[in-house]
Amino acid sequence: MPAKKRIQKQDILAAAAEVIRKGGASSLSMRNIAKELGCSTQPLYSEFGSQEQLYEALPGYLRQEYLSVPQGGYRDFGRAFLRFAGKEPELFRFLYLCRRAPEETRMEDVNLERTLDLLVDSLEMDREQAGEMHRQMQHFCYGLGTMIATGYRTMDQAEIDGELTVFFALLLRHYKHASDETTLAYWMERSRNPKLG
């Protein structure tokens, strides 16, 4: 008789995501995750030790699985975030529309280091300035993502691209002192293709 397939941590986290996707964060429980996997709760506790440890691992898994972006242009990061808000509203709510402890004030970003590297290289910024500009873009995307995930606003990809382009242009005008259209167009193109520099 063949040995039963061992349930891995990734399987459990994927099942937890599916539970949230189907029923929202309020449906998340060890029993419902086990039901999604077709097993008892024992493998969940064997892999994670406790419910709290599983729940602590879940946000990192979701960010890596749904929000990690291959290296590309700067706006690709915003596109991925807003696409996630539209396609996975329950998972977005779980990650970003929950009460946080006072020490948890920063928005977690699985792409942060790559994003800052891209801005430093393509826009010739120091890392501190790149971080400041990116935080402003995050705040914009967070607000827009919240409207999308809660059904307040629906947007297709063209509308998302348009919104990101307008806001990014505003940021470039400020941070790169791009007061004329030629300078702005140069930095917009550099952000799309860092190798131009």
C-alpha positions in Angstrom: 0.0 0.0 0.0 1.6 3.4 -1.0 2.3 5.8 1.7 -0.1 8.7 2.1 1.2 12.0 0.6 2.4 14.3 3.4 0.7 17.6 3.5 3.3 20.4 3.3 3.3 23.9 4.7 2.7 25.4 1.2 -0.4 23.2 0.8 -1.8 24.4 4.1 -1.2 28.0 3.3 -2.7 27.6 -0.2 -5.8 26.0 1.4 -6.0 28.9 4.0 -6.0 31.3 1.1 -8.8 29.4 -0.6 -10.8 29.4 2.6 -10.5 33.2 2.7 -11.2 33.6 -1.0 -14.4 31.6 -0.7 -15.8 32.9 2.6 -13.8 36.0 3.7 -11.4 36.3 6.7 -14.2 35.4 9.2 -14.3 31.9 7.7 -10.6 31.3 8.5 -10.3 28.4 11.0 -8.1 25.4 11.4 -11.2 23.2 10.8 -12.1 25.0 7.6 -8.5 24.8 6.3 -8.4 21.0 7.1 -11.8 20.6 5.3 -10.4 22.4 2.3 -7.4 19.9 2.3 -9.7 16.9 3.0 -7.8 16.0 6.1 -8.0 16.3 9.9 -6.5 19.3 11.7 -3.6 17.1 12.9 -1.3 17.8 9.8 -1.8 21.6 10.3 -0.6 21.5 13.9 2.2 19.1 12.9 3.5 21.6 10.3 2.9 24.9 12.2 2.7 24.0 15.9 -0.2 26.3 16.6 -3.0 28.2 14.9 -1.2 31.4 15.8 1.9 30.4 13.9 -0.1 29.4 10.9 -1.9 32.7 10.9 1.4 34.6 11.3 2.9 32.8 8.3 -0.2 33.5 6.0 0.4 37.2 5.2 4.0 36.6 4.0 2.8 33.6 1.9 0.0 35.7 0.3 2.4 38.6 -0.5 4.9 36.3 -2.0 2.4 34.3 -4.0 0.2 37.2 -5.3 2.2 40.4 -5.1 5.8 39.4 -6.0 6.6 41.0 -9.4 9.5 40.1 -11.7 11.9 42.9 -12.5 10.3 45.3 -14.9 9.2 49.0 -15.1 8.3 50.8 -11.9 4.6 50.9 -12.6 4.5 47.1 -12.8 4.5 47.0 -9.0 1.5 49.2 -8.8 -0.3 47.3 -11.5 0.2 44.0 -9.6 -1.1 45.5 -6.4 -4.2 46.9 -8.1 -4.8 43.8 -10.1 -4.7 41.8 -6.8 -7.3 44.1 -5.3 -9.6 43.5 -8.2 -9.1 39.8 -8.7 -8.7 38.8 -5.1 -10.8 41.2 -3.0 -11.2 38.9 0.0 -7.5 38.3 0.2 -6.8 42.0 -0.2 -9.2 42.8 2.6 -7.5 40.1 4.8 -4.1 41.7 4.2 -4.8 45.4 4.1 -8.2 46.2 5.6 -7.7 45.0 9.1 -7.0 46.7 12.4 -3.3 46.9 13.1 -1.3 47.2 16.3 0.3 50.6 16.8 3.8 49.2 16.0 2.5 47.8 12.6 2.2 51.1 10.8 4.2 50.3 7.6 2.7 48.7 4.6 4.6 45.4 3.9 6.0 45.2 0.4 7.6 42.0 -0.8 9.1 44.0 -3.7 10.5 46.8 -1.7 14.3 46.2 -2.2 13.9 45.6 -5.9 11.7 48.6 -6.3 14.1 50.9 -4.6 17.0 49.5 -6.6 15.0 50.2 -9.8 14.3 53.7 -8.8 17.9 54.4 -7.7 19.2 53.1 -11.1 16.6 54.3 -13.5 15.8 57.7 -12.0 19.3 58.5 -10.6 17.9 59.0 -7.0 19.5 58.3 -3.7 17.9 55.5 -1.7 16.2 57.8 0.8 14.5 59.9 -1.9 13.5 56.8 -3.8 11.9 55.4 -0.6 10.0 58.6 0.0 8.7 58.7 -3.5 7.7 55.0 -3.4 5.9 55.5 -0.1 3.7 58.2 -1.8 3.0 55.8 -4.6 2.1 53.0 -2.1 -0.3 55.3 -0.4 -2.0 56.2 -3.7 -2.2 52.5 -4.7 -3.5 51.5 -1.2 -6.3 54.0 -1.5 -7.2 53.0 -5.0 -6.9 49.3 -4.2 -9.2 49.7 -1.2 -11.9 51.3 -3.5 -11.5 48.4 -6.0 -11.5 45.6 -3.4 -14.6 47.0 -1.7 -16.5 47.5 -4.9 -16.6 51.3 -4.6 -14.9 51.5 -8.0 -14.3 49.1 -10.8 -11.4 49.6 -13.2 -10.1 47.8 -16.2 -6.4 47.5 -17.0 -6.4 50.6 -19.2 -8.0 52.7 -16.5 -5.5 51.4 -13.9 -2.6 52.2 -16.2 -4.0 55.7 -16.8 -4.3 56.4 -13.1 -0.8 55.1 -12.4 0.6 57.2 -15.2 -1.0 60.4 -14.1 0.1 60.0 -10.5 3.6 58.8 -11.4 4.0 61.9 -13.7 3.1 64.1 -10.7 5.7 62.4 -8.6 8.3 62.8 -11.3 7.5 66.5 -11.7 8.2 66.9 -8.0 11.2 64.6 -7.4 13.0 65.2 -10.7 12.0 68.8 -11.0 10.5 68.0 -14.4 8.9 71.4 -15.1 8.6 70.9 -18.9 7.2 68.1 -21.0 10.5 67.1 -22.6 12.1 66.5 -19.2 9.1 64.7 -17.9 9.0 62.4 -21.0 12.7 61.6 -20.6 12.2 60.4 -17.0 9.0 58.6 -17.8 10.9 56.7 -20.5 13.8 56.0 -18.1 11.4 54.5 -15.6 10.1 52.1 -18.3 13.5 51.2 -19.6 16.3 51.7 -17.0 19.0 50.7 -19.5 18.5 54.0 -21.4 20.7 55.8 -18.8 
